Amino acid sequence: MHSALRLLAGVFVMASSLTASGATPAKSFVYVSNADDGDIDGYALDQATGALTPLGKTPAGPKVMPMTVSPDKRHLYAVVRSEPFAVLTYAIDPASGALRQEATAPLPDSMAYVSADATGRVLFTASYGGDKVAVSPIGTDGLVKAEASQVIPTGKNAHAIRADRSNRFVYATNLGSDQIVQFRFDAATGKLTPNDPQVVKVAAGNGPRHPVLSPDDKHLYVLCELSGNVLRFAVDQDKGTLTLLDSTSTVPAEAGLVPGLPPGAPAATDGKPRIWAADLQATPDGRFLYATERTTSRIALLSIDPATGKPTYVGNYATETQPRGIRIDASGTWLVASGEKSDRLAVYRIDKTSGALTPLGRHPVGRDANWVEIVDLP
């Protein structure tokens, strides 16, 4: 313990020396929630080399997991999934990257996902165990202080919720019901109302989990936890409704995995390893998708046809054990990956022509590191 404290003190002394010497402070910061430690690790990301410099740990609470950054990049919102369920608001110091907790607000359940609308005045959360989504108001000061203004029951296992880029439509994935719930969103009132139709069903056994929108808002890509497939939906620009176009596997046959079991299914007795997909991220230019698979601890690469938006599986890369979260910086140069069963964080350089990942370094991180956010400041 004493040696760890000395190491941490040394990091801060080094950071202070750099500031005193007139070195330009880092403007890219990486945050990782450590569920078992109940805190958030912070790092400065060197945009020239991809190196991470630790900034220290910020207390949060047991089972702190999903996080999101406000559109103005001034606040980080972190969800605590242990009782009392809450969302914490942290101010981000633009010079140092340090986090300072400024508010806490109750949540109606253990929420597995959090995102903000484009105005930065509304926070969306989804509850896997509670089969619901919620809407919480964000004050003009960027703080979440009040309880949820809307709590909406969904199908089984609501896993994620996010608004489209027009900020008029919102989509929530339901893993257990194999569906996407479609909402209309009024940013002026902060209210969700059902779209028509309210749900879009997908083939049973997929388990829709994490969504990503294309830069032009014409396609929604959804990674499925149980099948490892990425589903591509066309987005109606006027109505906001989804039409399923195709499905692309992120798990090659040689991985030897069979589909995962839906929630509530009898335990498997065949002893076969099962697909357990987790996170999906896209490069800012929309040319590449990356998906994590926890059983094999791999990151899959998919290329996107610029004319049609159709994904094609390219290959996969070894990463941290049981990878739950990945994030790509605003320049599309760096990918950071965390592993729930790893004590390290991995940084990769992205080849902007091929999408290939080159591992650059591994950095210490807390226990059950699961969610990654990157803040890029001007």
N, C-alpha and C positions, 0 to 999 in steps of 0.2 A: 504493500500500500504506500509506504513512504517513498519508494523508488518511483512509483507512478505519479505521486504528487510532485516530486522533484522534476520529472520529465515534463509535466504539464506546466510547471513554473518556468522551465527553460523555454518552452514554446512561447509563452507570453513575453518573456524577456527579449527573445529574438524578434518578436513582432514589434515590440516597443522600440528596439534599436533601429529596425527598418523605417519606422515612422519618423524617428528623430533624425535619421540620415537624409530625409527628404525623398525616400523611395515612394513611387506612386502606389497608393493602396489598391488592393484587389477590388475588382468590381463585379466579380462573379462569386456567388456563395452557394454551397451545397449543404442541405440539411437532411438528416436521416433520423427517423424516429426509431427508438430502441424499446420495443414493447416490454421486454422482461426487466430492463433497467429503469423504465419509467422516465426516460429523459430523451433529449434531442441532441445529437452530435452536430456541430457546425464545422465547416471547412471553407477556406478560401481556395478558389479554383484559379490556377494560373492559366490564362487563355492561350499563352504561347506554348506551354509545355504539357498542359494537362495535369500538372502536379497539384496535390491537395496539401494544404497546411492546416492543421487542426486549430480551431478557434476555441475549443472547450465544450463543455456540456451544459445544457440548460434543463433544469428540472421541469417535468410535465406532470406525469401521473402514471400509475400502473396501467399497462396495456395501451399506452399512447401509440396510435397507429396511423390512420389516414391523415394527410395534411394537404393543404393547398395554399397558394399565394394569391393575394389580392391583385386585381388587374393593375393597380398603380404601383405594385411591388413594395409597398410600405409595410405590409403586415403578412404574417404567416399564421394560418389557422390550423390548429392541431386538435384532433378528436381523441378523447380518453374513453376507452371501451370498457373500463371497470366502473363499478358504481361508486359515487354518483356520476352517471354518464354526463359528459360535458364537452364543450368546445372551448379551447383556450385561444385568446388573441395575443400574439406577440408583435411588438414593433420591431422592425428590422433596421438596425443602424446602417445607413448607406455607406459609411466610411469603413467600419470595422466588421460588419456582418453580425455583430452581437445581437442576441434576442433579449427583449425585455417584456415580460408578461404584463399586459395592460388590462385584461378583462377575462372573465369566465362566464359562461352561460350554460344553463341546463339543456340537455338533449332528451328526447322522449324514449330513447332506447340505446342499445349498443350499435353504433353506426359504423358501417364498414367502408364508407366512401364519403368524401366531401369535395364540393366544388363551388365556385362563386359564379354569379352571372356577370355579364360584360360590364354592367354599371358599377359593380363592386358594392351594391346595396342589398344583395340577397345571397344567402348561403344555402345550398342544397345538401342534404345528407340522405343516405340510404341505409336501412337496417336489414342485414342478412337474416338474423334470427327473429326479428320482429315483423318481417314481411310488410315493410312500410317505407315511405319516404317522407321527408320533412323539409319545411321552408323556415329559415330563421332570418330575421331582419338584421342588417348591418347598419350601424349608425353612420351619420355623415363624417364622424371622426374615424371610421374604419373599424370600430369595435363591435363585437357581438356581445351584448349584455342581456338581452331578453330571451325568454323561452320561445320555442317554435311558434310561428303564427299560423302554420298549417301542418297537419299531420294526415297523410293520405295512405290508407291501406292499399297494398298491391297484391300481385300474385306471390308465390312462395319465393323466399330468399332474394329480396331486392339487394343487388350487389353493387350497383353504381348508378349515378345520376349526374347528368350534365346538360347544359344548354348548348344549342347550336350557335354558330358564329353570328347569326342575325339577332340573337337574343330573343327570338319570338317563340321558339319551340324547345322543349326539354324531353330527354329520353332517359328512361330508367330500365336497366336490365333486371330480369327475374330469372335467376339460375334454376331454381326448382320448378318453375312453371314453363321453362323454355319459351320465353316471350320477351318482347320489348314493349314497355308501356309508353304511350305517346301523350304528351301534354302540350297545350298552348300556354304561353307565359306572357303575362302583362307586367312589364318591368315597372310601370308607374305605380301599380298597386302591390306588386310582389306576389301575385297570386297565380297558382297553377290551376288550369281547368282541363278536363279530358278532351283530347283531340278525337277526331272521327275518321277511322275507328280508334278506339282507345288502346288496343293491343295488336301487335303483330306477332303471330306464332312462328316458331321455327321447329325444325325436326326434333322429336323427342331424343333426349340423351346428349344434346349439345351442351347445355348449361351456360347460357350467355353470361359473361362476367364483366370485362372492361371494354368500353367504347372509345374510339378515336374518330374525329371528323377530319375529312380532307381539307386542305387549305381553301379550296373554292366552295366548301360547304355542300358539294354535290353528292358526296358519298359518306356513309357512316360505316366504319369497320368495327366489328365486335369480336373479341377473342372469347372463345368458349372453353371453360375450364375442363369439362369432362371429355370433349372430343379433340381438343387442341386445334379446332378449325377457326379460321378467321372468316366470318360472314360479311359479305359486302352488300350494303343496302343503297339503293338510289334514294335521294332525298328530294321530295317535291318542294320546290322553292317557294311556292305560294301557300300550300297547305301544311307543309312540314311533315307529311306522312312518309313512311318508309316502304320500299318495295325490295324484297330480297332478290338479289341478282345471281350470286354464286357463293361457293364455299371453297376455301383453300386450306389445305392441311399445313400445319407448322411442325408436325411430328413425323419424321420419315419412318418407313416400315422397318428399317434396320435398327431402330431404337428398341424394338421388341415390346412396345407398350400396347395395352388394350385400353378401350375407353374407360373412364372413371365411372364410379357408381353415383347415381343421383342421391340427394339427401333422403334419409329414411329407408333406403334400400337395405336388404339383408347383407351382412358382411360377406365379402368374397371368401371362397374356400379353395380357389384354384391356385393361389399363390403367385399369380401373374402380376408383374408391375403395371401400374395404371397411370394413364395420362392425368396430369395435375397442372394445367396451365394457369398462369397468374396474371402477368401484366402485359400491356400492349402500348407501345409508343411509336410515334412517327417523327421523321425528320421534319424540320420547319418547312422545307420545300415540297413535302409530300411525296418524295421519290422512293422512300424506303420505310418499311415497318419492321419493328423488332418485337418479338414475343418471348416471354420466359416460360420454361417448363420445369417444375420443381422436382419431379421424380428423377430425371436425368441431369438436372442442374445445367441446362443449356439455354442459350439465347438463339432463337431462330431469326433469320434474315429473309424478308420478302421484298422484292422489287415491285414498284407500282408502274404500270403502263401509263405514261403521261397523257395519252390520247383517250383511253377508256377508263382509267382508274382501277383496272383489274390487277390484283396481286398475283405474283408468281413466287413460289418457294425457291430460294437460292441455296441455303445451307444453314449450318448452325455452329455455335461456338461454345466451348466450355466456359463456365463462370462460377460464381460463388455458390456454395452448397445451399440448395433449396431456395432459388432466387424468387423473391416476391416482388420487389420493386426495381424499376429502371427509370432513368430520366435522361433526356437529351437537352443540351444547352441551346440557347437561342441562335447561335451561329451554325448549329448542326455539325459541330466538330467533335464534341465529346459526349460519350455515353457513360453514365455512372450506374453501377449495379450493386444491389445489396442482397445478402442471403440470410434467411431466417436461422440457418444452422452454421453460419460462418462468423468468424470474429474479424473479418476483413471486408473492405469495400473495394470494388474493382473499377478502374477507369480505362476506357477504350478510346482510341482515336477512330473516327468514322471516315472511311474513304468516300469522298463526296461523288466520285464517279461510279464506284461499284457497290458502295454500302458496306464493304468489308470492315470488320472490326479488328483492330490491332491492340492487344493488351499493353498498357503502359505502366501501371503500377497498382499496388494493393496497399490499403491503408487501414489502420486499426479502427474498429467501430464497436458499439455496444452489443449487448445480447438481444437476440431476436430482432435484428435490424430488418425493417420491412418496407418502409416507405421513404422515397427519395424525392426531394424538391430542389430545383436549381433556380436561383434568382440572378438574373443578368441585368446589371445596371449600366446606364450610358457612361 
